[in-house]
Amino acid sequence: METIQKSDKLNGVCYDIRGPVLEHAYRLEEEGHRIMKLNIGNPAPFGFAAPDEIIQDVIYNLPNAEGYVASRGLFAARKAIMQECQRLRIPNVDIDDIFLGNGVSELIVMTMQALLNNNDEMLIPSPDYPLWTAAVNLAGGKAVHYLCDEQSDWFPDIDDIKSKITDKTRGIVLINPNNPTGAVYSQDILEQIVRLAEEKGLIIFADEIYSKILYDDAEFIPLGRLVRDTLCISFNGLSKSYRLAGFRSGWMVISGAKHKAKNYVQGIEMLASMRLCANVPAMYAVQTALGGYQSINELIMPGGRLRDQRDAALAALADIPGISCVKPKGAIYLFPKIDLNRHKIIDDQQMVLDFLIQEKILLVQGTAFNWPTRDHLRIVFLPREDELAGAIERFGHFIERYTQ
């Protein structure tokens, strides 16, 4: 029998956050090693519990969650999301403009599959959350990466975006607050992108999963509030702000020029119907989460755990010669830069693998986020301050003597 090959559609589809280095980490765990996993934004293992009232409501409603529901999602959950849109001053969102999914990840793939023909182009930030690039490639499209400028708080480079728009460009992705950089975009930069998208007829895909995780004076501005003359699809969910990553409960909201997209929305409806419906028990968490006490606020204020861990991580990185980091204003990640004149990194994936083997700490190389050079890495700042500072200090000792 011939060797069975994977589909050609998977060529160029890559998700290195859970790639070869993680596989090596699993093998080390099977050998009995304990691995500190700073590779993925998974709050639960680090002691970030979801609010009790959400868990209690889900348990209470389990007897009602045994059957399928509408493919768009549970009515009460969509109603709560619609009311959240009203609170955010996103105009003209009706209950049928909302789809629930098995996490935002499923919905990203769904929107790309429903939109893209072979060789259509999608503008995606660099660095990006790599699922966006993978979803575009899987749908037969081409991911075109526009640069975000580290010298300007990681804001998108508008001129670079303009230079990469072609007659094949269908849309532009924005991740705000940003993963992996922690940037929170100003209203000015968002309005520039919206005007450009409206002028060129591009759909805006707004990944806003970290919208409630903000530090210092950062303000989250939903893109749906700014868009009028093109289509906007916004994504959010319970994984991060409500510490419910395992529930796989996400949603998308269609706003803006909906009248131009009836056929596209029909395609999304078809794909939503093919998977019957999303995880029903998790939908019962949405209304309580959005309407209840926002416990994330305690974590991000001065003295809050996430805020203090961010500051501890930044301080630890500042003590490493040849490492710099733009201060994140949102999300749960740092994206520090390695001075290649001091540290001779030839292969950043090999570097994080060697660090894993030596120190049993798992990071992600910057090129996994479609960053073009080998001079960055991503660190999740979910561990408690002493553990986090200790891990970064060990990275500092490692990088000082590391050679390839």
N, C-alpha and C positions, 0 to 999 in steps of 0.2 A: 504493500500500500504506500502510495506517495505521501510525503509529509504534508499535513494539513496546514495551509497558510491562512493568515488573518486577511480580512478584507482590505482591498486597496483603499477603501474609504478611511481607514485608520492611519494611512501614511500622513505624517505631519501632525497627528493628534498626540499630544504629550501633556502629562500632568505630573511634573517632577516633584511637587510637594509630597506626593505619595509615590515617588519613583524609586530608582535603584538604591539610593542611600537608605530610604526607609526599609526596604526589603532587607538590607544588611542589618539594620537595627533590630528587626524581628528575629533574625538568626541569632544575634547576640542575646536577645531576651530568652530564646529557647535554650541557650547555653547557661542561663542563670544570671546574666548581667541585668542590672537595673539601668534603664536608659531615661535620662531627663529629656523629654520631648518638647523642644522649643521650635518645632517645625510647623505646628498647625494650631489655629485658633479654636481650641476645644476647651471651654471653660471648666467643665465638670471635674476632670481629673485633678485640677488645682484648687478644689474646694469652693468653687463658685456655684452655689446652689440656686436653683430656680425658686421664685416665691412660692411659699406653701399654698397660698390660695389658688394658684394655677393648678398645681398638682391635685389638690383636693377636688377642684371642679372637674378635671379630666376623669378622676376616679368615679365621681358621682355620675358622670354622663356615660360611662363605659357601656352600660346596658343599652343605651340609645345609639351606640356606634358600631353595631354589629353588621349593618347593611351598607350598601352603596348609598351615596348621596348624589346630588346633581354634579355633573362633570366640572362645572365652574367652582363648586365648593359649597359648604354648608351656609345656608342663608344668614344665620346669626353672625357667623364669622365675617362674611362679606359686608354685612351691615355695619359691623364694628370698624372694618377697614374704611368703608365709605365715610363714616363719621370722623375717623382719623384724618382722612383727606380734607374734610371740611375744617378741622382744627388747624391743619397746615396751610389752609387757604389755597388749595388746589381746586380750580373751578371745574364745574360740569362733569363730575365723576358720578356715574350712576352705578347701581348695584351690579348690573350686567357688564360693567367695564372692569370687573375684578375677577381674577382667577387665583385659586389656591393650588399649591403644588407641594410635592415632596421635597421641600427645601427650595430655595431660590435656584439651586443648581439645575433641577429638572426644568424649571421654567425658562432659564437661559437657553438650554438646549432646544426646548420646544419653540421658542420665538425665532431662533436661527433656522431650524428645520422648516418652519412655516414660511419664511421669507426668502431664503437665499437660493438662487439658481447657481449652477456650476460657474465658477470664476467671478461671481459677484464679489465685491470688496466691502469690508467692514473696517472702519477706523477704530483702533483699540489702543489704549495708552501703553506706553513703555516707560517704566515697568507696569505690568498688568497683574490682575488675578488670572492665572493661566487657563482657567476653565473657559473664559471668554474666547481666547484664541483657539482652544481645542474644539469648542462648540461650532465656531465658524468653519474650521477645517472639516469637521465631521459632516457639516451640511453641504460641503462641496464648494464653499466660498474661499476667499483669500483674506487672511487677516493682515491688515496694513497698520503698522505700529507708528503712532505719532509720539514724539518725545515729550516727556515732562521734564522741566528744568530744575535740577537740584539747587541751582544758585538762586532760584526764585521760589523757594518754599515748595518745590516739586509741583508747581502749577503747570498746566498744559501750555505748550509752545504754540500759540495761535498761528504764527507764520508757518511752522512745520505742518500743522493741520491743513492749512490752505494749500500748501505745496503738494499734498498727497491726495487731494480730492480729484477723482477722475469721473468719466461718464459711467463707470461701473460701480461707483461708491453708492451703497444703499443706506448706510447709517453710521452713527458715531456712538461709541460707548464711553460713558463717564462713570468713574468709581469715586463716589464722594459721600462720606469721608473715605480716604483712599487706603486700599490694601495693595501694596505693602508699605507705602511711605508714611501713612498717617496724616497726609495733607488734608485740609478742609478748605474747599474752594470759596473764594470771595464771590459776592454777587456780581461784581464787575466782570470777572473771568467767565462766570456762567452765562451772563447776558451776551458776551461776545460770542461764545460758542453757540448759544441759541440763535442769535441773529444769523450766524454763518450757516447753521443747519437749515433755518427757514429759507434763506436765500438760495441754497443749493438743493432744497427738497430732500434733506436727509432725515431719517428717523433717529430720534435720540433714545438711547437705552441707558437708563440711569440706575446704576447699582448703588443702592442707598442702605445696605444692610447694617451699617454702623452709624446710622443717623442719630442715635441717642447717646453714643459714646464720644463725648466731646470734652476737651480740657481747656483750662485757662479761659480766654475770652472768645473762643471759637464759636461760630454760629452756623448751624446747618440750614441751608436754603434749598428746599426741594425743587428740582428742575420742573416738575409738573406745574408749579406756580408761575413759571416764567414763559412756558411754551404756549403759543397761540396758533401759529400758521403751519405747523408740521405735527407729526405724530410723536408722542412721548410715551414710552413704556417704562415705568418705575418698578423697582424690585425691593422688597423688604421682607422681614420675617422675624421669627422668635429665637433664632440660634444664638445670637450674640447678646443683644440688649437684655434678653430674658433668660439667658443661660440654659437654653433648651435645644442645643445642637442635635441631640439624638432624636428629638421628636420629628425632625424633618418637616417643619411647618413654615412655609414661605408663601408669598403672594406677589402678584404683579397687578399694576393699575394702569389702564390705558386712558390717556388723556390727550389734550391738544386737539388737533384737526382730525377727529375720529371719522368725520364724514368722508375723508379721503381714503380710508383704510378698511372699508366694509369687507372687501374680498379677503384681505390679509387676516382680519379678525375671524372670518369664517374658517380659514386654514388653522388658526390657533384652536378654535372650537373643535375642529375635527381631531386634532392631536390630543386635546384634553379628553375627548370622548373615547378615543382609542385606549387610553389608560384607565378608563371608567371613572375613577375619581382619585383624589389624593387621600392620604392617611386620615381617616375620619376621627379617631380619638384625639389626634393632635389639633384638629380644627376646633375642638371644644376648649382649647387653651387660648384661642385668639381673643375672644370677647373679654375674658377676664384679664388677660395681659394688657390689652390696649386701654381698657376702661378702669383698671385698678391702679393702686399706688405704684409709681414708677421707681422701683427700688434701685435701678441703675444709677440714679442721681446720687445716692450715698457713696457709690464706688468711684465716681469721677470728680467729686468736689475736693477741695483742699483737705487733706487728711483721709480721703477715701482710698481704698486699697489699690484700685487701678491707677489712680493718679500718683500715689506714692511709689508704686512699682515702676511706673514709667520714669519718674525722676531718679530712682535708684539705678535703673539700667543706664540712663543717660550719663549719670555721674561715673559709673563704672567704665563705660566706653571712653569717656573723656580722659581716663587715666592710662589708656593704651596708646603709646606712641604710634603715629601713622594711621589712626582710626578717627574718623569724624562722623557726625550724625546730625542731620536736620531734625530739630525737635518736633515730634509728631503732635498734632493738635487734635487728633481723633483716632479711633480704632484701637488696636491692641498689639501693634507691631512697631519695631524699629527697623530701618533699612540703612545701616551704617555703610560708609565708604572706606575701602582699604586703599591706602596710598601705595600704588604699585612700584613707585620709586624706592620705597623702603622695604616692602614685602613683595617678593618676587613670586606672584601667583600666576602660574601658567594655566591651570585647570581648576576652576573654583569648585566644581563638583567633586573632584578628587580631594581638594582641601577639606571640604566638610565631611567627606568620608573618612579621611585620615584623622580628623578631630573626633569623629564619632568613635573610631576604633581605639584611639588613645585615651579619651576622656569620658566616653560613654554619654555624650551630650549630642543631641540631634538638632542641627540647624538646617537652613535651606540656602543654597547658593543663589546669588542674584540673577544669574542667567536663566534660572527656572522661571523667572517672572518676565521673560522676554526682554530683559535688559541687555543691551548689545555688548557690554564689556564685562570682564571677569572681576570687577573691583567692588562688588557689593554682596551683602548677604542679609537675610531676614531673620530677626529674632523676635519670638513671641514673648511679651512681658507679663505672662500670667502667673508664674511662680511667685512665692512670697519674696520679700525684699532680700533677705539674707541668702536664699538659694539662688536668686537671680544674679545678685552681685557676685556671688561665688562662682557661678558658671561663666560669667563674662570675664572675671579675673583669670579663670583657667584658660579661656580663649586667648586672653592677652599674653599669658606665658607661652601658650602653644604657638601663636602667630609670630612671636619674637624669634623663635628658633626654627621656624618651619622653612624648609626648602623643598623645591620640587626638581 
